[in-house]
Amino acid sequence: MKKTKLIESNFDACCLFFKVLGDPTRMKIILALDNGDLCVNDLTKKLQMEQSAISHQLKILKKAQVVKSTKKGKNVFYSFDDDHVQQILSIAIEHINHKNEE
């Protein structure tokens, strides 16, 4: 496997990225988005949470460049910021599943 070097100036951003992913509510949102773009209303129904809580967590995810938003008509849809987020999620799930099988 290719070893990736972290540029020292990006160290804090990398730590923040994993910190953002470490919240259970944000992880639920990320897992929901793994199935496709969703608006806040869809997320509130799917996760059975208040709109304000979802919006607050989406703001954090967006600031950390984990998700992006796209306005379609009257709705704002959220999706992964880029393919790397989905790849990291996939690898993390694979790792956890593997460790739980041991």
Backbone as a chain_set.jsonl record, in Angstrom:
{"seq": "MKKTKLIESNFDACCLFFKVLGDPTRMKIILALDNGDLCVNDLTKKLQMEQSAISHQLKILKKAQVVKSTKKGKNVFYSFDDDHVQQILSIAIEHINHKNEE", "coords": {"N": [[0.839, -1.179, 0.0], [0.488, 2.207, -0.758], [2.281, 4.718, 0.907], [1.238, 7.661, 2.384], [2.26, 10.966, 2.804], [1.792, 13.377, 5.283], [1.508, 16.734, 4.945], [2.989, 19.073, 7.016], [1.7, 21.518, 7.488], [-0.905, 20.835, 7.083], [-1.669, 19.284, 9.169], [-3.357, 20.007, 11.411], [-5.803, 20.334, 10.073], [-6.279, 17.73, 9.217], [-6.587, 16.396, 11.666], [-8.891, 17.716, 12.576], [-10.721, 16.864, 10.634], [-11.034, 14.094, 11.257], [-11.985, 14.378, 13.84], [-14.435, 15.617, 13.38], [-15.753, 13.533, 12.08], [-16.031, 11.866, 14.226], [-18.332, 12.158, 15.74], [-21.418, 10.804, 16.83], [-23.986, 11.629, 15.795], [-23.295, 13.067, 13.493], [-22.044, 11.0, 12.122], [-24.244, 9.353, 11.594], [-25.622, 10.984, 9.8], [-23.746, 11.085, 7.719], [-23.682, 8.372, 6.984], [-26.298, 8.129, 6.06], [-26.181, 9.806, 3.839], [-24.567, 8.303, 2.245], [-26.116, 6.811, 0.638], [-27.012, 8.518, -1.266], [-27.876, 11.886, -2.405], [-29.467, 14.072, -0.093], [-32.035, 16.138, 1.319], [-32.514, 18.444, 4.081], [-35.032, 17.962, 5.207], [-35.539, 15.308, 4.366], [-33.484, 14.029, 5.77], [-34.23, 14.56, 8.441], [-36.553, 13.025, 8.68], [-35.581, 10.448, 8.066], [-33.629, 10.029, 10.048], [-35.029, 10.567, 12.289], [-34.904, 12.954, 13.822], [-34.71, 16.324, 15.134], [-35.132, 19.165, 12.994], [-33.509, 21.388, 13.47], [-31.314, 20.294, 14.822], [-30.218, 18.61, 12.88], [-29.581, 20.493, 10.898], [-27.664, 22.006, 12.266], [-25.575, 20.127, 12.589], [-25.013, 19.575, 9.908], [-23.98, 22.024, 9.13], [-21.527, 22.008, 10.471], [-20.329, 19.782, 9.235], [-20.194, 20.74, 6.637], [-18.511, 22.968, 6.895], [-16.165, 21.657, 7.508], [-15.633, 20.557, 5.129], [-16.679, 18.078, 4.456], [-19.196, 17.546, 3.531], [-21.177, 18.93, 0.845], [-23.408, 21.442, -0.447], [-26.238, 21.728, -2.605], [-28.476, 23.712, -4.293], [-31.708, 22.955, -5.31], [-34.379, 23.937, -6.834], [-36.646, 24.796, -4.367], [-35.41, 23.451, -2.383], [-32.464, 22.463, -0.533], [-29.942, 20.301, -1.198], [-27.821, 17.842, 0.195], [-24.616, 16.352, -0.137], [-21.709, 14.184, -0.394], [-18.631, 15.92, -0.203], [-16.536, 15.252, -1.899], [-15.244, 12.342, -3.689], [-13.399, 11.194, -1.985], [-14.326, 11.258, 0.651], [-16.368, 9.347, 0.722], [-14.82, 7.104, 0.129], [-13.126, 6.983, 2.379], [-15.033, 6.51, 4.361], [-15.984, 4.006, 3.513], [-13.65, 2.424, 3.794], [-13.246, 2.659, 6.566], [-15.559, 1.4, 7.58], [-15.179, -1.16, 6.561], [-12.848, -1.843, 7.947], [-13.762, -1.807, 10.658], [-15.758, -3.805, 10.565], [-14.15, -6.007, 9.913], [-12.472, -6.18, 12.19], [-14.353, -6.767, 14.137], [-15.068, -9.296, 13.426], [-13.011, -10.888, 14.228]], "CA": [[0.0, 0.0, 0.0], [1.221, 3.472, -0.881], [2.314, 5.54, 2.11], [0.964, 9.064, 2.103], [2.864, 11.88, 3.768], [0.964, 14.513, 5.668], [2.221, 18.01, 4.982], [2.853, 19.583, 8.382], [0.724, 22.609, 7.531], [-2.247, 20.246, 7.007], [-1.856, 18.419, 10.329], [-4.554, 20.405, 12.155], [-6.98, 20.062, 9.244], [-6.488, 16.281, 9.241], [-7.141, 16.082, 12.99], [-10.261, 18.237, 12.598], [-11.522, 15.989, 9.784], [-11.384, 12.895, 12.015], [-12.805, 14.811, 14.973], [-15.778, 15.845, 12.839], [-16.338, 12.216, 11.816], [-16.151, 11.142, 15.476], [-19.592, 12.44, 16.432], [-22.435, 9.838, 16.403], [-25.028, 12.233, 14.957], [-22.705, 13.349, 12.183], [-21.83, 9.718, 11.452], [-25.557, 8.932, 11.086], [-25.879, 11.805, 8.611], [-22.829, 10.626, 6.672], [-24.155, 7.067, 6.513], [-27.511, 8.369, 5.278], [-25.777, 10.392, 2.557], [-23.876, 7.279, 1.463], [-27.113, 6.283, -0.305], [-27.374, 9.552, -2.232], [-28.154, 13.244, -1.945], [-30.673, 14.237, 0.718], [-32.283, 17.474, 1.871], [-32.666, 18.428, 5.535], [-36.308, 17.327, 5.519], [-35.34, 13.865, 4.218], [-32.631, 13.573, 6.871], [-34.995, 14.581, 9.697], [-37.446, 11.86, 8.658], [-34.787, 9.221, 8.065], [-32.916, 9.886, 11.312], [-35.992, 10.879, 13.355], [-34.307, 14.002, 14.639], [-35.205, 17.671, 14.89], [-34.523, 19.875, 11.865], [-32.447, 22.272, 13.955], [-30.145, 19.462, 15.148], [-29.646, 18.178, 11.595], [-28.986, 21.676, 10.269], [-26.45, 22.353, 13.018], [-24.531, 19.153, 12.257], [-24.653, 19.781, 8.497], [-23.127, 23.211, 9.081], [-20.191, 21.561, 10.889], [-19.812, 18.916, 8.167], [-19.898, 21.575, 5.473], [-17.334, 23.774, 7.223], [-15.012, 20.748, 7.462], [-15.567, 20.094, 3.736], [-17.083, 16.676, 4.36], [-20.362, 17.589, 2.653], [-21.436, 20.164, 0.104], [-24.839, 21.639, -0.665], [-26.665, 22.139, -3.934], [-29.872, 24.15, -4.272], [-32.538, 22.459, -6.399], [-35.7, 24.51, -6.573], [-36.742, 25.377, -3.032], [-34.684, 22.602, -1.445], [-31.01, 22.366, -0.551], [-29.56, 18.901, -1.057], [-26.468, 17.624, 0.691], [-23.913, 15.179, -0.65], [-20.298, 14.199, -0.03], [-17.886, 16.981, -0.863], [-15.853, 14.593, -3.011], [-15.207, 10.883, -3.584], [-12.521, 10.764, -0.898], [-15.12, 11.065, 1.867], [-17.023, 8.05, 0.593], [-13.771, 6.085, 0.207], [-12.708, 6.899, 3.78], [-16.143, 5.858, 5.053], [-15.979, 2.604, 3.118], [-12.488, 1.778, 4.415], [-13.488, 2.608, 8.01], [-16.566, 0.36, 7.826], [-14.511, -2.433, 6.284], [-11.934, -2.08, 9.066], [-14.553, -2.131, 11.854], [-16.365, -5.122, 10.349], [-13.074, -6.993, 9.97], [-12.038, -6.305, 13.572], [-15.43, -7.387, 14.902], [-15.14, -10.713, 13.044], [-11.897, -11.615, 14.857]], "C": [[0.888, 1.248, 0.0], [1.137, 4.254, 0.428], [2.14, 6.991, 1.701], [1.593, 9.913, 3.192], [1.907, 13.035, 4.022], [1.848, 15.75, 5.741], [1.941, 18.646, 6.344], [1.81, 20.694, 8.495], [-0.72, 22.098, 7.46], [-2.577, 19.37, 8.209], [-3.144, 18.743, 11.085], [-5.826, 20.108, 11.377], [-7.302, 18.56, 9.238], [-7.101, 15.853, 10.579], [-8.593, 16.535, 13.099], [-11.19, 17.339, 11.784], [-11.963, 14.748, 10.572], [-12.217, 13.226, 13.246], [-14.252, 15.004, 14.524], [-16.482, 14.506, 12.594], [-16.627, 11.449, 13.102], [-17.438, 11.368, 16.25], [-20.683, 11.487, 15.94], [-23.53, 10.422, 15.502], [-24.491, 12.526, 13.563], [-22.443, 12.06, 11.418], [-23.142, 9.189, 10.881], [-25.904, 9.699, 9.807], [-25.025, 11.32, 7.452], [-23.285, 9.284, 6.11], [-25.426, 7.206, 5.674], [-27.162, 8.915, 3.899], [-25.031, 9.402, 1.669], [-24.816, 6.657, 0.425], [-27.564, 7.313, -1.33], [-27.681, 10.878, -1.577], [-29.467, 13.295, -1.169], [-30.798, 15.689, 1.155], [-32.491, 17.332, 3.377], [-33.95, 17.71, 5.93], [-36.204, 15.802, 5.418], [-34.529, 13.303, 5.38], [-33.382, 13.55, 8.195], [-35.929, 13.381, 9.778], [-36.658, 10.563, 8.81], [-34.128, 8.976, 9.426], [-33.801, 10.143, 12.525], [-35.393, 11.85, 14.373], [-34.923, 15.344, 14.274], [-34.424, 18.332, 13.753], [-33.364, 20.746, 12.322], [-31.171, 21.493, 14.281], [-29.437, 19.007, 13.874], [-28.926, 19.351, 10.929], [-27.682, 22.075, 10.95], [-25.3, 21.416, 12.639], [-24.095, 19.284, 10.791], [-23.741, 20.993, 8.334], [-21.689, 22.84, 9.447], [-19.553, 20.704, 9.802], [-19.416, 19.723, 6.932], [-18.642, 22.412, 5.712], [-16.06, 22.931, 7.146], [-14.826, 20.134, 6.078], [-15.804, 18.59, 3.597], [-18.292, 16.572, 3.441], [-20.404, 18.923, 1.914], [-22.94, 20.256, -0.107], [-25.089, 22.131, -2.081], [-28.14, 22.506, -3.857], [-30.584, 23.638, -5.528], [-33.965, 22.917, -6.121], [-35.7, 25.181, -5.216], [-35.914, 24.603, -2.004], [-33.176, 22.686, -1.631], [-30.668, 20.902, -0.273], [-28.094, 18.807, -0.655], [-25.914, 16.326, 0.136], [-22.468, 15.251, -0.166], [-19.588, 15.27, -0.831], [-17.094, 16.437, -2.052], [-15.795, 13.093, -2.744], [-14.344, 10.391, -2.427], [-13.311, 10.465, 0.37], [-15.781, 9.693, 1.835], [-15.998, 6.916, 0.683], [-13.308, 5.891, 1.649], [-13.78, 6.185, 4.595], [-16.143, 4.361, 4.763], [-14.838, 1.837, 3.788], [-12.699, 1.637, 5.926], [-14.485, 1.502, 8.349], [-15.958, -1.021, 7.608], [-13.579, -2.806, 7.441], [-12.701, -2.523, 10.31], [-15.179, -3.513, 11.717], [-15.327, -6.229, 10.465], [-12.645, -7.243, 11.425], [-13.1, -6.986, 14.433], [-15.619, -8.862, 14.56], [-14.071, -11.531, 13.735], [-12.278, -12.183, 16.186]], "O": [[1.908, 1.304, 0.686], [0.055, 4.431, 0.986], [2.808, 7.482, 0.791], [1.466, 9.603, 4.376], [1.302, 13.587, 3.103], [2.812, 15.799, 6.505], [0.789, 18.74, 6.768], [1.114, 20.787, 9.506], [-1.655, 22.847, 7.745], [-3.653, 18.776, 8.262], [-3.936, 17.844, 11.369], [-6.822, 19.677, 11.958], [-8.471, 18.175, 9.253], [-8.026, 15.041, 10.611], [-9.43, 15.82, 13.651], [-12.32, 17.08, 12.197], [-13.142, 14.393, 10.553], [-13.068, 12.432, 13.649], [-15.182, 14.595, 15.22], [-17.673, 14.369, 12.872], [-17.387, 10.481, 13.081], [-17.604, 10.805, 17.332], [-20.866, 11.365, 14.729], [-23.952, 9.771, 14.547], [-25.163, 12.259, 12.566], [-22.6, 12.023, 10.198], [-23.149, 8.63, 9.785], [-26.418, 9.122, 8.849], [-25.516, 11.162, 6.335], [-23.276, 9.082, 4.895], [-25.608, 6.484, 4.694], [-27.776, 8.531, 2.903], [-24.88, 9.637, 0.47], [-24.364, 6.051, -0.547], [-28.409, 7.016, -2.174], [-27.739, 10.985, -0.352], [-30.448, 12.649, -1.537], [-29.798, 16.384, 1.338], [-32.629, 16.219, 3.886], [-33.956, 16.932, 6.884], [-36.716, 15.085, 6.278], [-34.844, 12.238, 5.911], [-33.202, 12.629, 8.992], [-36.075, 12.785, 10.845], [-37.031, 9.689, 9.591], [-34.08, 7.84, 9.898], [-33.367, 9.958, 13.663], [-35.379, 11.609, 15.58], [-35.575, 15.483, 13.239], [-33.229, 18.096, 13.574], [-32.345, 20.834, 11.636], [-30.068, 21.983, 14.041], [-28.208, 19.019, 13.799], [-27.799, 19.211, 10.457], [-26.713, 22.438, 10.284], [-24.181, 21.869, 12.398], [-22.915, 19.115, 10.484], [-22.837, 20.988, 7.499], [-20.744, 23.304, 8.809], [-18.376, 20.874, 9.483], [-18.423, 19.42, 6.271], [-17.804, 22.545, 4.82], [-15.002, 23.432, 6.764], [-13.956, 19.285, 5.885], [-15.215, 17.924, 2.745], [-18.406, 15.625, 2.663], [-19.76, 19.898, 2.303], [-23.658, 19.266, 0.037], [-24.277, 22.843, -2.671], [-28.961, 21.706, -3.407], [-30.129, 23.856, -6.651], [-34.662, 22.35, -5.279], [-34.858, 26.035, -4.938], [-35.742, 25.062, -0.875], [-32.678, 22.942, -2.727], [-31.055, 20.343, 0.753], [-27.252, 19.585, -1.102], [-26.632, 15.342, -0.039], [-22.05, 16.258, 0.404], [-19.905, 15.499, -1.998], [-16.996, 17.092, -3.09], [-16.244, 12.627, -1.697], [-14.543, 9.278, -1.941], [-12.994, 9.516, 1.087], [-15.748, 8.963, 2.826], [-16.292, 5.87, 1.262], [-13.117, 4.758, 2.092], [-13.46, 5.342, 5.432], [-16.286, 3.548, 5.676], [-15.038, 0.73, 4.288], [-12.364, 0.601, 6.501], [-14.278, 0.751, 9.302], [-16.201, -1.943, 8.388], [-13.538, -3.964, 7.859], [-12.33, -3.508, 10.947], [-15.135, -4.308, 12.656], [-15.599, -7.276, 11.053], [-12.477, -8.392, 11.835], [-12.76, -7.711, 15.369], [-16.256, -9.598, 15.314], [-14.199, -12.752, 13.825], [-11.456, -12.821, 16.843]]}, "num_chains": 1, "name": "protein.A"}
